[in-house]
Amino acid sequence: MSKRVLALILALAMAAFIGVAFTGCGNGDDNGAATTQAPENGTTAPADDPAPPAADYITLGDTFVFNDLEITFGEEFGWTTVTSQFSDNYGDDVFYLPISITNLRDETHGLNTFAVNHFGSEGTSQTLFFGGFNFDADWGSNMRPGVTQECHMYFLYDGDGEYVAEFTFGFGDATEVIFQVEKP
């Protein structure tokens, strides 16, 4: 690689790092992530209890707050195929979900690209997928206070099963949206 290419890569990496460092940092210890409280009687569930019932996790149609953003995933799936000949995913099936994002801060703020991880039906991490489609979640845009952005979040389809959109902030807790996908 030439020195110019290496310098460009380094500059882009530093810009991405600085963007992450200055996007929403310093909001207190909870980082806007969803939290759960212990039962009022002060007891905790035994470690060998089965997975929590469906009502104890976030799924499609639920609204949650993450990093001072109110986020709601819609329940209607859309399907398409990657048609860009320049994409590594050319010809792959993709599904998308409507997502609503509202800025709850009193200042300009938005959802950071690095805050969302996708996990496919096999439980493995997927690359965050933009695909060049209209109505992509506009990850780089900030919103003025109280503004709501309606868009779509895209996932590469790797089979029927459980998919997860994991929202993380810094080294804090993660908020997961868990849902089942079955291709029509």
URTA-V483788 format. One record per backbone hydrogen bond with DSSP energy under -1.0 kcal/mol. NH is the residue of the N-H (numbers start at 0). CO is the residue of the C=O. E is the energy in kcal/mol with one decimal. If there is no record, write none. Layout:
((NH | CO | E) (NH | CO | E))
This chain:
((5 | 1 | -2.1) (6 | 2 | -2.5) (7 | 3 | -2.3) (8 | 4 | -2.6) (9 | 5 | -2.5) (10 | 6 | -2.4) (11 | 7 | -2.5) (12 | 8 | -2.4) (13 | 9 | -2.4) (14 | 10 | -2.3) (15 | 11 | -2.4) (16 | 12 | -2.4) (17 | 13 | -2.7) (18 | 14 | -2.4) (19 | 15 | -2.1) (20 | 16 | -2.5) (21 | 17 | -2.0) (23 | 21 | -1.0) (32 | 29 | -2.5) (41 | 38 | -2.0) (48 | 45 | -1.6) (55 | 52 | -2.4) (56 | 53 | -1.4) (60 | 72 | -2.5) (61 | 58 | -1.9) (63 | 70 | -2.3) (65 | 68 | -2.8) (68 | 65 | -1.1) (69 | 101 | -2.5) (70 | 63 | -3.1) (71 | 99 | -2.1) (73 | 97 | -3.5) (77 | 95 | -2.1) (79 | 93 | -2.5) (81 | 91 | -2.4) (86 | 83 | -1.6) (89 | 86 | -1.4) (90 | 81 | -2.8) (91 | 88 | -2.7) (93 | 79 | -2.7) (94 | 154 | -2.2) (95 | 77 | -2.2) (96 | 152 | -2.0) (98 | 150 | -2.8) (99 | 71 | -2.7) (100 | 148 | -2.4) (101 | 69 | -2.3) (102 | 146 | -2.2) (103 | 67 | -2.4) (108 | 142 | -2.2) (114 | 111 | -2.0) (115 | 112 | -1.0) (116 | 165 | -2.8) (118 | 163 | -2.4) (119 | 123 | -2.2) (122 | 119 | -2.0) (125 | 117 | -3.1) (132 | 129 | -1.1) (136 | 151 | -1.3) (138 | 136 | -1.8) (140 | 137 | -1.4) (142 | 108 | -3.0) (145 | 102 | -2.0) (146 | 143 | -2.0) (148 | 100 | -3.1) (150 | 98 | -2.4) (151 | 134 | -2.7) (152 | 96 | -2.5) (154 | 94 | -2.8) (156 | 92 | -2.3) (160 | 180 | -2.2) (162 | 178 | -3.2) (163 | 118 | -2.0) (164 | 176 | -2.3) (165 | 116 | -3.0) (166 | 174 | -3.4) (167 | 114 | -2.8) (171 | 168 | -2.3) (174 | 166 | -2.7) (176 | 164 | -2.5) (177 | 57 | -2.6) (178 | 162 | -2.4) (180 | 160 | -2.6))
